[in-house]
């Protein structure tokens, strides 16, 4: 019975994730590549030449200070692994712990005397 309920719960989660994915696929895109004014290939070659006169706030600060502080060309990579490295490592630890715990719960062998009724 316990195994059956586990598979039913996993099935419900899977159906929920698929339904949410279908709903998200119907939403309007938030990124329009035709409106991008920055040539990405040129920005990766020469990040210091980026004209950020039209940007404001955090975007300008990230682009201006990223290369000098982290030596990483990709801004997203520098934020995730340099500025928020400990946080990312903690999230990975929690994910690994959850997977290991789920595996222990799902795949424990029962002794010969205890049988699932």
PyMOL commands that set and color helices and strands:
alter all, ss='L'
color gray80, all
select helices_A, chain A and resi 2-26+33-35+40-45+47-49+58-70+75-83+85-106
alter helices_A, ss='H'
color red, helices_A
deselect
rebuild
show_as cartoon
